[in-house]
Amino acid sequence: MRIARPVMRANLAVCLVLLGCGRGAETEPETGPETTGPATETVTETVTETEQGLAPFDGKSLAGWEGDTRFWSVEDGELVGRSSAEEPLERSTYLVWTGAELRDFELTLSYRLVRGNSGVQFRSRVVGQHSVAGYQADLADEQGLSGSLYEQFGRGSLAARGERTQVAATGKDTRARFAEEAELARAVRVGEWNELRIRAVGERCELWINGVRTCELLDQSPKLASRSGCLALQLHSGPPMEVRFRDLRLVHLGGEHDARERFDPCWIWSHARPGADEEAWFQRRLELAEAPRKATLYAVADDGFEAYFNGVLVAAGEGTERTQQVDVSARVRPGTNVLALWARNIDGPGALLASLRLEGDGWQRLIATDPSWRAARREPRDWLSSADDPAWQVPHSFGPIGTEPWPQPSNQVKHARLTALEGEQVTVPEGFVAELVYSVPRARQGSWVALTFDPAGRAYAADQHGFLYRVELSSGGLVERVERVPVELGEAQGLCWAFDALYVVVNRSQRFESGLYRVTDSDADDRLDRVELLRPLQGSDEHGPHAVVASYPDEALYVIGGYEVAPPAEALAAWGASFLPVGRLPLASQRVELTEFELAQQGATGWVARTDRDGKEWELVAVGLRNAYDLAFDRLGQLYAFDSDMEWDLGLPWYVPTRIVQVVERGDYGFRLGSARWPTWLPDSIPAVVDVGRSSPTGMLSGMDLAFPDPYRGAIFCGDWLKGRILAFFPASNGEGSPRVEEFASGKPLPVTDLAQGPNGMLYFTTGGRHAQSGLYRIRSLGKPGAAKRASLVPLSSGYDELREASLATLRRGLGGGGILAAARAAPEGRPT
């Protein structure tokens, strides 16, 4: 039976292209390392001659078979594959017959699927410990797949049940049905003993179940068709299952050995059971008579890697979603070359997959991770160049592309940056200077998206898909130390140091539940060590929970969430206002199926909420945002958000660009899904202060405490991830006639993620996000700081409580700004009916 994530034909082609691999390529002789894995299977003379042919199974033992004896055994004269709840199977495992190679042959056997699914591999090849790739007679009675032909770790389904498939030399297949599915289904006795017959002669492979032919394949592919290989039995991963085999009979019909070279990049590690927070080192030496014209390296790892060619860092990556591709032609030389990789596993499964494609004049060579590499569990001496340390051992191979649980590496990143953009390449106004403080090693510390400082001037940063880090700076602003915060918490998109604690908003990626957390130092050793979940939040992804900011006058925390995270239930229940769509099209045609509170409960509108320092009492401040990432107060205590657009709506009548809005109590900013979005001219919808246009809003920071000259002390700085810039927003409270926005800093690439005030009143910011290369920067003024113009901060207020008790006649009189309009609408909606 196929694995849980089948490698279908198109996907396999993508994977092979991504990793630069193929089959049957012209190669030149290679001098391999001293330690190698098994190149071929040892032939053991254990078969018994009968009039009907050979008996691969002696009916008594596993003699002549190789497999994991935790799952394979002999009972009552039958080969038994079994997994259980006590002994679960994480990835499919195979019992390989070592008696002889299958070329042209006919095999008959009886099988019984007690539960689950299985398969019989033929003309296959061993690609890892207890892992096999190649043709498979599929056995899955309950799923209706028994009697179909599949290529494990290859092209996927080659011939469905009842199909005759011809794969031409071009790779194109032609399929025609010769029998109806219902007829073939009746031939299979589900849960009982069935007879399987496999016949393979030259290009043709045929399958029968209980004497009924189920499928036929004519495989004429010059590169992918197999003419010889091993016999193996499969036990599929997944829930507990059991399969039994007996009466195996094999008749050899001649044929030739398939000598074509196969290239199967395999997922490898230093040993079979990777642990949490574990590192591994890998090395592959190669001898070249001449330097290639082109050399391309492909690599991906679970959870991160760094690749070095002849001692030089050439690639780095994190996560299995993206394959890194890099041209290493300039690093390859005639003679001895060393490809060395470091990898880390944060938790769960860990593995590395890599290949090197060399192209010369009239020759090509492909090298891929497999048991011929070296691997070590500790850092070997001179590991970038030397192979003398006894720590080097043969790696464990889990299997090729498609091996569970790793997804197919379908995305490709070409020539990704290995260091952050230099500060000199960041454009800032005259009188300012930008400096790169720290270039984050992506494979080791991830991609940073949130930033804050504690009173001691130490920075705290968050990897979008990893953990929290503390950065210690010298008096001159140089990085002295970067260390992981020793708590099991991360994946944060909001950080705020307030009330003697680090507040963290987690936006779940893989490990940690979304919510507002508080992290403190419980034993006064200057190390954060205690984690409290103050409030779980239902929702995640890039439109989930984001920033948290503190307001000291009312000792409150403000939390902002995108439209895919629901606000706290009690805050929503007390809101009382309507979430009905009021779009430009008739209600029946508006693209919203949810109504009223369901829109907010299921995360269909962004929101701002207020809570106390312990996260106990929650109030909903505003709704109707799309996906604002951060908040900032101006010098008058007015709160602002930088809200994103709905890019799907670009060019449509109801499209609203990214914009800066003033967050008012009880404000509704009109975002609804699709055409149900409120028109901006709707009186109940709070208008923007400034429309920014196409951008990707990220962090915000008030300039009122920065050591900047005027007018920048009165500005709010806003990150734009899309265009690589920081905007300076000047609200009317800055003393200017009307609000305006100007570009303050820019670079390429400069994917700004968050901003924070650091030591000596400097503006610090991070770049990164979506696995991009991260950097920690600072911008300082070369001139004299301006005079502070901070006014007395007061909590947000719109008069809602007073208006709620007023009569409707009063509400119709004297309506002024957006806050009063919002209160006027919300007051009657919040009154008991």
Secondary structure, DSSP 8 states (H G I E B T S, - for coil): ---SS---HHHHHHHHHHTT--BS---------SS---SS-------EEETTEEES--SS--TTEES-TTTEEEETTEEEEE--SSS-BSS-EEEEEEEEEESSEEEEEEEEEEES-EEEEEEEEEEETTEEEEEEEEE-TTTT-TT-EEEETTTEEEE-TTEEEEE-TTS-EEEEE-S-HHHHHHHS-TTS-EEEEEEEETTEEEEEETTEEEEEEEE--TTT--S-EEEEEEE-SBSS-EEEEEEEEEEE---------B---EEEESSSS--TTEEEEEEEEEEESS--SEEEEEEEEESEEEEEETTEEEEEEESSSEEEEEE-GGG--SEEEEEEEEEEE-SS--EEEEEEEEEETTEEEEEE-STTSEEESS--TTTTT----TT-B--EEEEETT-TT-----EEEES--SS---GGGSB--TTEEEEEEEE--HHHH--EEEEEE-TTS-EEEEETTSBEEEEEE-TTS-EEEEEE-SSS-B-EEEEEEETTEEEEEE--SSSS--EEEEEE-SSSSSS--EEEEEEE-SB-STTSEEEEEEETTTTEEEEEE-TTB---HHHHHTT--------SS-GGGSS----THHHHHTT-SEEEEEEETTS-SEEEEEEEES----EEE-TTS-EEEEE---GGGTTSTT---EEEEEE-TTEE----SGGGS--TT-TTS---SEEEES--EEEEEE-TTSS--TTGGG-EEEEETTTTEEEEEE-GGGTSSS-EEEEEEE-TT--EEEEEE-GGG-EEEEE--TT---EEEEEEESS---------------SHHHHHTS-HHHHHSS--SHHHHHHHHHHHHHS--
